[in-house]
Amino acid sequence: MRLGDDAPSEGLAAADEAELRDLLASGKKIEAIKFYRERTGLGLKEAKDAVEDLERGVS
């Protein structure tokens, strides 16, 4: 699954996509959610849901 092809990555640049994947791969879920919120402007719940969907491989 490529981030650019699904809802969780809406509004993310390629470099941001790579950073988000690195954070998740390093087990830094909270930091990934914060990062996603900063980059997209979404609220906490929406960002958490998007990051968890990405983590599970759900598009």
C-alpha positions in Angstrom: 0.0 0.0 0.0 1.3 3.4 -1.0 0.4 6.3 1.3 -0.3 8.6 -1.6 -3.1 6.3 -2.8 -5.3 6.2 0.3 -7.0 8.6 2.7 -4.5 8.5 5.6 -1.9 10.3 3.4 -4.2 13.1 2.1 -2.2 16.3 2.1 1.2 14.7 2.8 4.2 15.4 0.7 6.5 12.4 -0.3 9.1 13.4 2.3 6.3 13.6 5.0 5.1 10.2 3.9 8.5 8.7 4.4 8.9 10.4 7.8 5.5 9.1 9.0 6.4 5.5 7.9 9.8 5.8 9.7 8.1 6.9 12.9 5.7 4.0 12.8 8.4 1.5 11.9 10.3 2.8 15.0 7.3 2.2 17.2 6.8 5.9 17.7 3.0 6.0 17.2 2.3 9.0 19.4 5.0 11.0 17.5 3.5 9.8 14.2 0.1 11.1 15.2 1.5 14.5 16.3 3.5 14.7 13.0 0.3 13.8 11.0 -1.7 16.5 12.8 0.9 19.1 12.2 1.2 18.3 8.5 -2.6 18.0 7.8 -4.2 20.2 10.3 -6.6 17.5 11.3 -7.9 17.0 14.8 -6.6 14.4 17.2 -9.2 11.7 16.6 -9.0 12.0 12.8 -5.2 11.9 12.9 -5.2 9.0 15.3 -7.6 7.0 13.1 -5.7 7.8 10.0 -2.3 6.7 11.5 -3.9 3.5 12.9 -5.4 2.7 9.5 -2.0 3.1 8.0 -0.4 1.0 10.7 -2.9 -1.8 10.0 -2.6 -1.4 6.2 -6.1 -0.3 5.7 -6.9 2.1 2.9 
